[in-house]
Structures are given as C-alpha cells and as structure tokens.
C-alpha cells in the first residue's frame, strides 16, 4: 500500500461513496474518514420516514455495512470534529489536538439546519431534522394522541408532518409565507400538498409567524403573531439549511454560497476537493453555478472527486434530480425550474394524487415535478440530459402517450 493518504471530512452520502469509488478507481494509498457523528455514514432520507416510524433500525439505514470499511482498509475516526485545516503543512487538526496529514483532502461536510432565534427555542422538545440523533430525540416526545407543531412548510416540514400523522399525532404546520413550498415550486403544487395534508388531518396555517415557544421543563405551546396559542408536546423546526463551509472559509478557500469547486470537484486549492451539499459548482446543462441539496448530487460529485484524485479528469455533468415521499404520494423532480416562464400540467391536480408539471423557458424544457408519475419522470430525465423537449402544445393531452410527444 502507498503511503499517500486521502482524508475525508464528514460522514455523509458523499463520504460513503467516495471511499468506495476511490478503491474502485484504483487508489492504493491510505484513506481516513473523519466524522463528528459517532456512527458510520447512513441514508438521510429515511430519517423523516421509516426510521422515525420505527420501521427501520440504525443498521438498516447504513449506506454500507461496517465490514465494508474494514475490507476497503478505511480508517474511521468517528465522534471527532475537525477544528482546522493547515494547507501549508497539509494536515487537519481534531478537537482532541491530534493531527492527521493528507496528500489529498476532501470536504463532504454537507449542511446544517438553520436555527430558530425565538424565546424558548432552547426548551426540551424543540428539535430539528438533520441527524440520526435528532430523530432519536423526536421519538422521545412523539406518540399517538400527542400534539406536534412544525415551524416551516418546506419539504422537510411536510415530510415530518406526514410521518407524525402516521404515528397518530395531531399536527399543525406554521408557515410564515402565504403558501407551503412557496420558495421552490408553483402555486398548483403548493395547493396540491395543502389539500392532501388537510385530507390526512394536518392543520396548515400560512402567512403566520411563530413568535415564542413556551413551557417550563419542556415545550408546552407555541405563540403566533396574531395571538394564536398552539398546544405542543413537540416542536420540529424545518426552516432550511446552511452549507457547512466554516473549515473551508477559515482555510482561505474560495466561497460563494458554498465551497466553489470546478468541474473536477477541485476547490481553489487543487489538493483539496469537495462534494455534496457544501459545494457550489457550474452545471453544464443549465450553464450556471448552483448549490444542490440532494443525495444524487452528493454521490455523483463524490465519484467525480475520486476519479480526479486517481488522475482521471472527467468533468461532472449530472442532471439534478430530487424526490419526496409523503403518505402515498411520491414526488420526483428532474431538472431545475428556476427562471421558467410557462408551465404545462399533465393530469388533474385539483383532485386525485397523480399529475406532472412541466416547466419551460422560451419553449426550452427546464424541469418536471412528477407526482406519482414515474413514466413522466424517467422520460424527462432523459430529455433534459440530451437537451430535448416534449411537444409543449400536445403535452397536456393524456390520450397521447408521453413517449409520443417528443420533439428534437
């Protein structure tokens, strides 16, 4: 084995993929994975779903089993935070004062939950949805017949609401904007999700802000701006995330809404690479810099980073795609809809639970939101990757099979 060492900071999807890809691409040197969490990398999406519901145990959501890291000869440094990167000496410093040298360093630090700044936000029972330990704490306060208030009507808040309803809790969502998902999607999608959550028994309050969280030994209620008092045994905060960039910033790497990387996942210091939610990269399909919060981006970018480290410069060119599971509804998103000037809806969105929204700009196909429409999702991924479009005029006609609506 070579004495060269790759050090990976973070225990994310990107970190797990990177360890596997490095060995697959022929890296014969040392690999050290350093994570502030005390567990090996695990799948994050199940946290707000099957794991919260108790349908999956910790070992069942591991990205790779523990023996994989032994077989791949990966040194695991768990439950230990990195406090500094020394680019001159090419080493990192841990909280216990120890240093680990590197030849190549990869930042897969992900993102952290945005924190509330309200009176009472420190009370037991005020929790966030980011790590396994967060969900373990949520379970302590959850239970059939209890009351949960969710602050934030984004995807995390909606997924949490669905899971808590499935546990038999009374759930209220408090959203400061005029509709749920307002920052990320069109009115029709917002109204659809409002309808299905209300059909499932969730109370949704929009255009209203939480002003304080109240209680003595634990949370008991949430006060809102209009004087409304909401009883609560549990408060979940889902108001977005921030990229974890502090180490990179302190080390003097280029930062711009994330760690700026090139098409080969290299930072402004080519001995340091980065992958996943913490990065900002130029997407060649959309010809602009973007920061993505998705499993797909983390794993695909990690594959690119591994190739780069092994001397195989292959540019990252992946189509962004995402998903969200709530009740019996699977939303699959392909592409980025920002900047659209026209939409076409295929299917009935005011009733039922199956339709797709296609986004266009100057007749160019940008993205699709496919709700229980796997054919539309899969075809759209191919079209967007190849730079093609569906026939805009005939797209809404469900009598015509989706595959017959292609134009060059």
SVG drawing of the C-alpha trace seen along z (x, -y; Angstrom):
<svg xmlns="http://www.w3.org/2000/svg" viewBox="-61 -39 65 46">
<polyline fill="none" stroke="black" stroke-width="0.4" points="0.0,0.0 1.2,-3.5 2.0,-6.0 -0.1,-8.6 -3.3,-9.5 -6.7,-10.8 -8.5,-12.3 -12.3,-12.7 -14.0,-15.2 -17.7,-14.4 -19.9,-11.3 -22.3,-12.0 -23.6,-10.2 -20.7,-11.8 -18.2,-10.4 -19.5,-6.9 -19.5,-7.0 -16.0,-8.5 -14.5,-5.6 -15.9,-3.1 -15.1,-5.0 -11.5,-5.6 -10.9,-1.9 -12.8,-1.2 -10.7,-3.8 -7.5,-2.2 -6.4,-4.3 -3.8,-2.2 -3.0,-4.7 -4.5,-5.2 -8.0,-6.5 -9.1,-8.2 -12.7,-9.2 -13.3,-11.7 -16.8,-12.4 -18.3,-14.4 -21.1,-11.8 -20.3,-8.7 -21.8,-6.4 -20.7,-5.3 -22.4,-7.0 -26.1,-6.3 -29.0,-7.2 -30.6,-10.5 -34.0,-10.4 -35.4,-7.5 -34.9,-9.6 -38.1,-11.5 -40.0,-8.5 -39.3,-4.8 -36.7,-5.5 -38.9,-7.9 -41.8,-5.5 -39.7,-2.7 -39.9,-0.6 -36.2,-0.7 -33.4,-0.3 -30.0,-2.1 -28.2,0.9 -30.9,1.0 -30.2,-2.6 -26.4,-2.3 -25.2,-3.2 -22.6,-0.4 -22.2,2.2 -19.4,1.7 -17.3,4.5 -17.1,2.7 -14.8,0.1 -12.6,2.9 -12.4,4.7 -11.6,1.4 -9.0,0.6 -10.6,-2.7 -9.5,-4.3 -12.6,-5.6 -12.3,-8.5 -15.8,-8.9 -17.3,-11.2 -14.4,-13.6 -14.8,-17.1 -12.1,-18.8 -11.3,-22.3 -8.8,-23.5 -7.1,-22.8 -3.4,-23.6 -2.9,-24.0 0.8,-24.7 1.6,-21.6 -1.2,-19.6 -2.8,-18.4 -6.0,-18.7 -6.4,-19.3 -9.0,-17.5 -10.8,-18.6 -8.5,-16.4 -5.4,-18.2 -4.4,-15.3 -3.3,-16.0 -3.7,-13.9 -1.6,-14.6 -3.0,-14.4 -1.9,-14.3 -5.5,-15.0 -8.3,-16.3 -12.0,-16.0 -14.7,-18.1 -18.0,-16.3 -19.3,-18.4 -22.9,-18.7 -25.2,-21.3 -26.7,-22.0 -30.1,-23.1 -30.9,-26.8 -31.7,-27.6 -34.6,-29.4 -34.0,-32.6 -37.1,-32.8 -37.8,-33.0 -38.0,-29.4 -36.1,-27.8 -33.9,-26.0 -36.7,-24.1 -36.6,-20.3 -38.9,-19.1 -37.8,-21.8 -36.0,-19.7 -34.5,-19.7 -34.5,-17.0 -30.9,-16.6 -29.1,-13.7 -30.0,-10.3 -29.6,-11.6 -32.2,-14.3 -34.8,-11.7 -34.0,-9.6 -34.8,-12.7 -38.0,-13.3 -39.2,-9.8 -38.9,-10.6 -41.5,-13.3 -43.7,-11.7 -46.7,-9.4 -50.2,-8.7 -52.6,-11.5 -49.8,-14.0 -49.5,-17.3 -46.8,-18.5 -46.2,-21.9 -43.9,-22.1 -42.4,-25.5 -41.7,-25.7 -43.7,-24.5 -40.9,-23.3 -40.3,-19.7 -38.7,-18.7 -41.7,-20.1 -44.2,-18.4 -42.4,-15.1 -42.2,-15.3 -45.9,-16.1 -46.8,-13.0 -44.6,-10.8 -46.0,-12.2 -49.6,-11.8 -48.8,-8.2 -47.8,-7.9 -51.2,-9.1 -50.1,-12.6 -52.1,-15.9 -50.0,-18.0 -50.0,-21.7 -47.8,-23.4 -46.9,-27.1 -45.6,-28.7 -44.6,-32.4 -45.1,-32.7 -48.5,-32.8 -48.3,-29.1 -46.2,-26.0 -43.3,-25.3 -43.5,-28.9 -39.8,-29.3 -39.4,-26.1 -42.4,-25.4 -45.5,-26.8 -48.9,-27.6 -50.5,-24.4 -48.0,-22.1 -48.4,-24.1 -52.2,-23.9 -52.0,-20.1 -49.8,-19.5 -52.0,-21.7 -55.0,-19.7 -53.6,-16.2 -52.2,-17.1 -55.5,-18.5 -57.2,-15.3 -54.8,-13.4 -55.8,-15.6 -52.9,-18.1 -53.7,-21.7 -51.9,-24.1 -51.5,-27.8 -49.9,-30.1 -49.0,-33.8 -48.4,-33.4 -45.2,-33.6 -44.3,-31.8 -43.2,-34.5 -42.2,-32.4 -42.1,-28.8 -43.4,-28.4 -43.0,-25.9 -41.3,-25.1 -39.5,-21.8 -40.3,-21.2 -42.2,-22.7 -45.9,-23.2 -47.1,-25.6 -46.2,-27.9 -47.3,-31.6 -48.0,-33.1 -48.1,-36.7 -51.9,-37.0 -52.2,-36.0 -52.9,-32.3 -51.7,-29.8 -50.9,-26.3 -50.5,-23.5 -47.5,-21.3 -45.7,-18.3 -43.2,-18.6 -41.9,-21.3 -40.0,-20.5 -38.2,-23.3 -37.7,-23.0 -36.7,-26.4 -33.9,-25.3 -30.2,-24.5 -26.9,-26.3 -23.9,-24.7 -21.1,-23.7 -18.3,-25.9 -16.6,-27.2 -13.5,-24.9 -13.1,-25.8 -13.6,-29.5 -11.1,-29.6 -8.6,-27.8 -8.9,-30.5 -10.7,-28.5 -13.0,-30.3 -16.5,-30.6 -19.7,-31.7 -22.9,-30.2 -20.9,-27.1 -17.4,-25.9 -16.7,-26.8 -15.4,-23.8 -14.6,-23.3 -15.9,-20.6 -13.5,-18.1 -14.6,-18.7 -11.4,-20.7 -11.5,-23.7 -9.3,-26.7 -6.6,-24.6 -6.3,-21.6 -5.1,-19.3 -8.5,-19.9 -11.7,-18.7 -15.3,-18.9 -18.6,-17.1 -22.2,-17.4 -24.5,-19.9 -21.5,-22.1 -20.4,-22.8 -21.2,-25.3 -20.4,-24.1 -21.2,-25.1 -23.8,-22.8 -23.1,-22.5 -26.8,-21.6 -28.0,-24.9 -24.8,-26.9 -24.7,-28.5 -23.3,-27.9 -25.6,-26.1 -25.6,-24.6 -27.7,-21.4 -29.1,-19.7 -29.6,-16.2 -28.3,-12.7 -27.9,-12.4 -25.5,-15.3 -23.5,-14.2 -22.9,-10.7 -22.3,-11.7 -19.9,-14.5 -18.1,-12.1 -17.5,-9.8 -16.0,-12.7 -13.8,-13.6 -12.5,-10.0 -11.6,-10.0 -9.8,-13.3 -7.7,-12.0 -6.8,-9.0 -5.7,-11.1 -8.8,-10.6 -10.1,-14.0 -13.7,-13.5 -16.0,-16.6 -19.1,-16.4 -22.1,-16.6 -25.1,-15.2 -28.7,-16.3 -30.1,-17.4 -32.9,-15.3 -34.7,-15.0 -37.6,-13.2 -40.0,-13.5 -42.3,-10.8 -45.4,-11.8 -48.2,-9.4 -48.9,-7.5 -47.5,-10.4 -44.1,-10.2 -42.8,-13.4 -39.9,-13.1 -38.2,-16.2 -35.9,-16.3 -34.0,-19.4 -34.2,-23.0 -37.3,-25.1 -35.9,-28.5 -36.5,-31.1 -39.4,-29.4 -42.0,-31.5 -44.5,-28.8 -45.9,-25.6 -47.9,-22.7 -49.8,-20.4 -50.4,-16.9 -53.2,-15.3 -55.7,-16.5 -54.1,-18.3 -57.2,-19.6 -58.5,-16.0 -56.7,-12.7 -53.0,-12.3 -51.3,-11.9 -50.1,-14.6 -47.0,-16.3 -45.9,-19.9 -43.5,-20.6 -41.5,-23.9 -40.4,-25.8 -38.4,-29.0 -38.8,-30.4 -40.1,-26.9 -37.0,-25.2 -37.7,-22.3 -36.3,-23.1 -37.7,-20.6 -40.6,-18.4 -42.4,-17.8 -43.9,-14.4 -46.3,-13.3 -47.0,-9.5 -45.9,-9.7 -42.8,-7.6 -43.0,-7.5 -43.1,-11.3 -40.1,-11.5 -37.9,-8.9 -38.6,-10.3 -38.0,-13.8 -34.6,-12.9 -33.5,-11.5 -34.9,-14.5 -33.2,-17.0 -29.9,-15.2 -30.0,-15.1 -31.2,-18.7 -34.6,-17.7 -38.1,-18.8 -41.6,-17.3 -44.2,-18.8 -45.5,-21.7 -48.8,-22.1 -49.9,-18.5 -48.3,-17.7 -51.4,-18.2 -53.4,-15.6 -53.3,-12.4 -54.8,-10.5 -51.4,-10.8 -48.7,-8.5 -45.9,-10.6 -43.3,-8.9 -45.1,-10.1 -44.8,-13.8 -41.1,-14.2 -39.6,-16.9 -35.9,-17.3"/>
</svg>
